[in-house]
Amino acid sequence: MTSETINAAAAGTWRLGDLTVNRLGFGTMRLTGSGAFHQGVPSDRDRSLGVLRRAVELGVNHIDTAAFYFSSLRSANELVNSALAPYPDDLVIVTKVGPGRDPSGEWLPWARPEQLRGQVEENLRQLGRDHLDVVNLRTHGRHSIAEHFGALAALREAGLVRHLGVSDVDAEQLAEAQTIAPVVCVQNRYALDTRTESDDVLRICGEQGIAFVPFFAIAGAGGSKGTADAQDAEVLDIARAHGATPAQIRLAWTLHRGQHVLAIPGTGDPDHLVENVAAGAISLSHDELARLA
């Protein structure tokens, strides 16, 4: 397949509230370096800026980021700001709050409800914006999120946030959030080999028109290490049939889970970026999808 000619629009579109995005987006976590969250070698700044600009050139208009995505020398939000501001009118930047890290990179206790405003303001400062398009509340364990989501709903009413989402939630937590304010997206871990816990949430989102946004869709069980488990023989066989990489087949499978499913693969490699975007144009047959089930 000729990846260079393929635009992110090939995957189709979905709406986050009143914001329309291409279903193939971009996640910034891997932009800051070779290791997740402060470990490893910091990224080359110019290369990271170039990846972001190339993503937008390729039609990506949905970028997922967070203030706690930083390495010893790089901040994902700062890179987004430097590369893309002044931002295109159709660019939707989604961030998340709940987790936090101190300046040395150590994880802080999960934010209390009254601390969420500070986290939102930190994202605003780093991104150079006066409001955030979408903010996801990232949960911490299985418990009520009403107080925290209520705090974000107040910030939405105050105009600091346009839309709200939730991350790492079960069906009960999603329903709890919806009694407080509209939920436009759910961001859960979900991949070809790590999906059981979120299948119900994916189905509910489809029934209610909520975007379902998997993270680690390529990495699968490898998670933040960025490496999938031993490649499945079926994935490899289907990849060969399409002249594609296993990562592209994993992304294509993700997008085939429903029109409401978005993908936000991340990379600091410009060639991998082009391949990821091109995955949005791969059409898997019913037989191929059955083999991957």
C-alpha positions as CSV (number, residue, x, y, z in Angstrom):
1,M,0.0,0.0,0.0
2,T,1.2,3.5,-0.8
3,S,1.2,5.0,2.7
4,E,2.5,8.5,1.6
5,T,-0.7,9.3,-0.3
6,I,-3.1,8.4,2.5
7,N,-4.7,11.0,4.7
8,A,-6.2,10.6,8.2
9,A,-9.6,11.3,6.7
10,A,-9.6,7.9,5.1
11,A,-10.6,6.4,8.4
12,G,-13.8,8.5,8.5
13,T,-15.0,10.9,11.2
14,W,-16.8,11.0,14.5
15,R,-17.9,13.8,16.8
16,L,-16.7,14.7,20.3
17,G,-19.7,16.7,21.3
18,D,-19.8,19.5,18.6
19,L,-16.3,18.9,17.4
20,T,-15.7,16.6,14.4
21,V,-12.5,14.7,14.2
22,N,-10.9,12.1,11.9
23,R,-11.1,8.7,13.5
24,L,-7.3,8.3,13.1
25,G,-5.6,10.6,15.6
26,F,-2.3,11.0,17.4
27,G,-1.1,10.4,21.0
28,T,1.8,12.4,22.3
29,M,3.1,10.2,25.1
30,R,6.0,8.7,23.0
31,L,7.1,12.1,21.7
32,T,9.2,12.9,24.8
33,G,11.7,10.1,24.6
34,S,12.6,6.4,24.3
35,G,11.2,5.5,27.7
36,A,7.8,6.2,29.3
37,F,7.7,8.9,31.9
38,H,11.2,10.2,32.5
39,Q,13.2,7.0,31.8
40,G,15.2,6.4,28.7
41,V,16.7,8.9,26.3
42,P,15.0,12.3,25.7
43,S,13.7,12.8,22.2
44,D,15.3,14.9,19.6
45,R,13.4,18.1,19.8
46,D,13.4,19.0,16.1
47,R,12.3,15.5,15.1
48,S,9.4,15.6,17.6
49,L,8.3,19.0,16.3
50,G,8.5,17.6,12.8
51,V,6.4,14.6,13.6
52,L,3.6,16.8,15.0
53,R,3.6,19.1,12.0
54,R,3.6,16.1,9.7
55,A,0.7,14.6,11.5
56,V,-1.4,17.7,10.9
57,E,-0.3,17.7,7.2
58,L,-1.6,14.2,7.0
59,G,-5.0,15.2,8.2
60,V,-4.7,14.4,11.9
61,N,-7.0,16.8,13.8
62,H,-7.3,14.9,17.1
63,I,-4.3,15.0,19.4
64,D,-4.2,13.3,22.8
65,T,-1.8,14.7,25.4
66,A,-1.3,15.4,29.1
67,A,0.7,17.7,31.4
68,F,2.2,14.6,33.0
69,Y,3.7,13.4,29.7
70,F,7.2,14.6,30.1
71,S,10.8,13.3,30.2
72,S,13.9,14.8,31.7
73,L,14.1,17.4,28.9
74,R,10.9,17.2,26.9
75,S,7.2,18.1,27.7
76,A,4.6,16.8,25.3
77,N,2.3,19.8,25.8
78,E,5.2,22.2,25.1
79,L,6.1,20.3,22.0
80,V,2.5,20.6,20.8
81,N,2.4,24.3,21.5
82,S,5.7,25.0,19.8
83,A,4.9,22.9,16.7
84,L,1.3,23.8,16.1
85,A,0.4,27.1,17.6
86,P,-1.3,29.2,16.4
87,Y,-3.6,26.1,16.2
88,P,-5.6,25.2,13.1
89,D,-9.3,25.9,13.6
90,D,-10.2,22.2,13.2
91,L,-7.6,20.8,15.6
92,V,-9.0,19.2,18.7
93,I,-6.6,18.8,21.6
94,V,-7.7,16.3,24.3
95,T,-5.9,16.2,27.6
96,K,-6.4,14.3,30.9
97,V,-6.3,15.0,34.6
98,G,-6.2,13.0,37.8
99,P,-2.6,11.7,37.7
100,G,0.2,14.1,38.4
101,R,4.0,14.2,38.7
102,D,6.3,16.6,40.5
103,P,9.1,18.4,38.5
104,S,11.6,15.6,39.1
105,G,9.1,13.1,37.5
106,E,7.9,11.3,40.7
107,W,4.3,10.4,40.7
108,L,2.1,12.3,43.1
109,P,-1.0,11.0,44.9
110,W,-4.1,11.0,42.7
111,A,-5.5,14.6,42.6
112,R,-8.2,15.5,45.0
113,P,-11.3,17.2,43.5
114,E,-10.2,20.6,44.5
115,Q,-6.8,20.1,42.8
116,L,-8.3,19.4,39.4
117,R,-8.6,23.1,38.6
118,G,-4.9,23.5,39.0
119,Q,-4.2,20.6,36.7
120,V,-6.6,22.0,34.1
121,E,-4.8,25.4,34.4
122,E,-1.4,23.7,34.0
123,N,-2.5,22.2,30.7
124,L,-3.9,25.6,29.6
125,R,-0.5,27.3,30.4
126,Q,1.6,24.7,28.7
127,L,-0.6,24.6,25.6
128,G,-1.1,28.3,25.4
129,R,-4.9,28.2,25.4
130,D,-7.7,29.8,27.3
131,H,-9.9,26.7,27.2
132,L,-9.4,23.0,26.6
133,D,-11.4,21.2,24.0
134,V,-11.8,18.0,25.9
135,V,-10.6,16.9,29.3
136,N,-10.7,13.2,30.4
137,L,-10.8,12.3,34.1
138,R,-8.4,9.4,34.5
139,T,-9.6,7.3,37.3
140,H,-7.5,5.6,40.0
141,G,-9.0,2.2,40.9
142,R,-12.6,1.2,41.1
143,H,-14.6,3.6,43.2
144,S,-17.0,6.5,42.9
145,I,-15.8,9.3,40.6
146,A,-18.8,11.6,41.3
147,E,-16.9,14.2,43.3
148,H,-14.1,14.4,40.9
149,F,-16.3,14.5,37.8
150,G,-18.5,17.1,39.5
151,A,-15.4,19.3,40.0
152,L,-14.6,19.1,36.2
153,A,-18.3,19.8,35.4
154,A,-17.9,23.0,37.4
155,L,-14.9,24.0,35.3
156,R,-16.9,23.2,32.2
157,E,-19.6,25.6,33.4
158,A,-16.9,28.2,34.0
159,G,-15.7,28.0,30.4
160,L,-12.3,26.5,31.1
161,V,-13.3,23.2,29.5
162,R,-15.6,22.6,26.5
163,H,-16.3,18.9,26.8
164,L,-15.6,16.1,29.3
165,G,-14.6,12.5,29.0
166,V,-13.5,9.7,31.3
167,S,-10.6,7.3,31.2
168,D,-10.0,3.8,32.6
169,V,-13.6,3.4,33.7
170,D,-16.1,0.5,33.9
171,A,-19.8,0.7,32.9
172,E,-20.9,1.8,36.4
173,Q,-18.5,4.7,36.5
174,L,-19.5,5.8,33.1
175,A,-23.1,5.8,34.1
176,E,-22.3,7.7,37.3
177,A,-20.4,10.4,35.3
178,Q,-23.4,10.8,32.9
179,T,-25.7,11.7,35.8
180,I,-23.5,14.8,36.4
181,A,-22.5,16.1,32.9
182,P,-22.4,14.9,29.3
183,V,-19.6,12.4,28.5
184,V,-18.3,12.8,24.9
185,C,-15.6,10.1,25.0
186,V,-14.3,7.1,27.0
187,Q,-10.5,6.4,26.9
188,N,-9.8,2.8,28.1
189,R,-7.1,0.3,27.5
190,Y,-8.2,-1.8,24.6
191,A,-6.3,-3.8,22.0
192,L,-6.5,-7.1,20.1
193,D,-5.0,-9.0,23.0
194,T,-6.2,-6.8,25.9
195,R,-9.9,-6.2,25.5
196,T,-12.1,-8.3,27.7
197,E,-12.7,-5.8,30.5
198,S,-13.7,-3.0,28.2
199,D,-16.0,-4.9,25.7
200,D,-19.1,-3.9,27.7
201,V,-18.0,-0.2,27.8
202,L,-17.3,-0.2,24.1
203,R,-20.7,-1.6,23.4
204,I,-22.4,0.9,25.7
205,C,-20.5,3.8,24.0
206,G,-21.7,2.6,20.6
207,E,-25.3,2.5,21.7
208,Q,-25.1,6.0,23.2
209,G,-23.1,7.7,20.5
210,I,-20.1,8.2,22.7
211,A,-16.6,8.0,21.2
212,F,-14.5,5.1,22.5
213,V,-10.8,5.8,22.3
214,P,-8.5,2.9,23.1
215,F,-5.0,3.5,24.4
216,F,-2.1,1.0,23.8
217,A,-4.0,-0.3,20.7
218,I,-0.7,-1.2,19.0
219,A,1.3,-2.1,22.1
220,G,-1.3,-4.4,23.5
221,A,-0.2,-6.2,26.6
222,G,3.2,-4.5,26.2
223,G,1.6,-1.2,27.4
224,S,3.9,1.8,27.9
225,K,6.9,-0.3,27.0
226,G,5.7,0.0,23.4
227,T,6.0,-3.6,22.4
228,A,3.2,-6.0,21.7
229,D,3.5,-9.6,22.9
230,A,4.8,-12.2,20.5
231,Q,3.0,-11.4,17.3
232,D,0.0,-13.5,16.6
233,A,0.3,-15.8,13.6
234,E,-3.0,-14.6,12.2
235,V,-1.9,-10.9,12.5
236,L,1.3,-11.7,10.6
237,D,-0.5,-13.6,7.9
238,I,-3.1,-10.9,7.4
239,A,-0.4,-8.2,7.4
240,R,1.4,-10.1,4.6
241,A,-1.8,-10.3,2.6
242,H,-2.3,-6.6,2.8
243,G,1.4,-5.6,2.3
244,A,1.1,-4.0,5.7
245,T,2.9,-4.2,9.1
246,P,1.4,-6.0,12.1
247,A,1.0,-2.6,13.8
248,Q,-1.1,-1.4,10.9
249,I,-3.4,-4.5,11.1
250,R,-3.8,-3.9,14.9
251,L,-4.9,-0.4,14.2
252,A,-7.2,-1.4,11.4
253,W,-8.8,-4.0,13.7
254,T,-9.3,-1.3,16.3
255,L,-11.1,1.0,13.9
256,H,-13.3,-2.0,12.7
257,R,-14.7,-2.4,16.2
258,G,-17.3,0.3,15.5
259,Q,-17.7,3.7,13.8
260,H,-17.5,5.3,17.2
261,V,-14.1,3.9,17.9
262,L,-11.2,6.3,17.4
263,A,-7.4,5.5,17.3
264,I,-4.7,7.6,18.8
265,P,-1.4,5.8,18.1
266,G,1.7,7.6,19.2
267,T,5.2,7.6,17.8
268,G,8.3,9.8,17.6
269,D,9.3,8.2,14.3
270,P,8.1,10.1,11.1
271,D,8.0,6.9,9.1
272,H,5.9,5.1,11.7
273,L,3.6,8.1,11.7
274,V,2.9,7.7,8.0
275,E,2.3,4.0,8.4
276,N,-0.1,4.6,11.3
277,V,-2.1,7.1,9.3
278,A,-2.2,4.7,6.4
279,A,-3.7,2.0,8.6
280,G,-7.0,4.0,8.5
281,A,-7.4,3.0,4.9
282,I,-7.1,-0.8,5.4
283,S,-10.3,-2.7,5.0
284,L,-10.4,-6.0,6.7
285,S,-12.8,-8.7,5.4
286,H,-15.4,-10.5,7.5
287,D,-13.2,-13.6,7.3
288,E,-10.1,-11.7,8.4
289,L,-12.0,-10.1,11.3
290,A,-13.3,-13.6,12.3
291,R,-9.7,-14.9,12.3
292,L,-8.7,-12.1,14.7
293,A,-11.7,-12.6,17.0
